[in-house]
């Protein structure tokens, strides 16, 4: 094999590898992950809308339904009176909670004891529709900070 044939083959392999990596990375960016967010904004970083296992409305199952909210900034953010809601109007209001810098809080649907990393809506029924819904985070002025959709409600 000549040097030019080897170079062409390596170039082709590199191009295919780059295209593959680009294709794999695209859904994460398109799904609204930090790569496409303005620097320094609070965002919904994950949603577990379909609690693993049977939907039996047990507290364990309800708490396996959650939304993660991340603060990528260097400053803590006061979330007092911020809300997290679904398309049907189920709304959780944050009370006296500050999200630390470079931290993530997980908001569970069920009943539990709030900590620095986990908050609980204290509900006895599921909030997030498995087939499609939108989680919307609003600040204390009712402005949309972020929204994440899945299923037939996906934007």
N, C-alpha and C positions, 0 to 999 in steps of 0.2 A: 504494500500500500504506500502511496506517495505521501509526502508531507502535506501537500495541499488537500488531498482526500481526507487525511486524518484531521486537519484543521476544520474542514467542512463538516465532518462527522461530529467533532466535539462542539462546534458551534450549533449544530442542529440539536444535539442532546441538551445543551445549555438553554436553548430557546424553548424546547419542550418543557424542561424543568421549570423555567421561569413562568411559562404560561400556566402550568399546573398549579404552582404556588399562588399565582395571581388569582386563579379561579377559586381555589380553596379559601383565600382570604376575603374575596368579594362578599360572600354572604354575611360575614361578621361585620363588615363595614356597612353594608346595606341595612343590616338589622338595627343600626343605631348605636353602635359601640363607640367608645371614646375617640376613635380615629377620625370620625366626622363631626365631632362636637367642638364648639368654640372652647378655647382654653379657659379653664376655671369655671365651669358650670356644673351644678349638681345634676345628676342624671340617673335614670332607671337602668341599672346595670344587669338585671336578671329578673326573670319571672318564672316561678314554678306554678303554672296554672292548673295542671292536672296532677293532683296528689297521687304519688305512687301507690299501687295496690287498689283495693276496693274503696269506692266512695261510700263509706258507711257512716259518715258524719261524726265519727269518734273524734275526740279532741286531738289525738295523735295524727289522724288523717287531715283534719283541718289545719293543723300546724305545719303539715308538709306541703301546704299551699302557701306561697309567700312571694314577696316582691323585695328585691334588693335595691337600695338607693345609695349611691356613692358620691362622696365629696372628694374630688381629685385636687382640691386647692390646698394652699399652705395655711389657710385660716379656718377655724371652726365656723359653722353656719347655724344660726338659731332657726330651728324649724317650727317654733311655736306658731300655731294656727295655720300651718301648711296643711294641705289635704292630699290624700291619695284616693282616687275613685275609679269606678268601672263605668261601663256604658249604661248600666241600669240605674246608676245614681247611688250605689252603695258607697259611702264615703267614710274614710278614717281621717280623723283630725289629730295632728301631732300636738301634744300638750307638754309644755316645759321640757323640750328636748333639744339638745344641741348636738349636731353631727360633727364629730371631731375632724380635724384636717386629715386628709389621706385615709379616710375611713369609710366603711360600708355598714349600713344598718339593714337588717332583714326584718321586714314587717310580715308577721305571720297572721293568718286568718283567725285561728282559734284562741283559746284562753291560755294565759301564761303570765309569768312575772317579767316585767320589762327589765332589760339590762342595757349596757352601753352598746351591745351588738345585736340585740333582738328586742323588737317591740311586738305587742300582741293586740289585735283588734278586738279580742274578747267576743267573737261571734260564735254562734252555734250552727251556722250554715255556711256553705261555700260561697265565695264572692266571685271568683274568676271563672268564666265560662270556658269549658274545655274545647269547645268547637270554634271559638273566636270571641275576642273581647279586646278592650283597650284599657290599659292602666294609665291614668293621667295624674301627674304630680303638679300641684299648683302651689304658688307661694301665698303668703298671708294677704296679698292684694288681689288674689284670684287669677293671677296671670299664670298661663301654662308654662311650666319650667321644662317638662319633658313628658313624652307619651310613648308607650310601647304597645304595639298591636300584634295579634296573632290570629291565625285561622281566617275566616271570611271577613273579619274586620281589619285585616292587615292593610296598611296604607302603602 
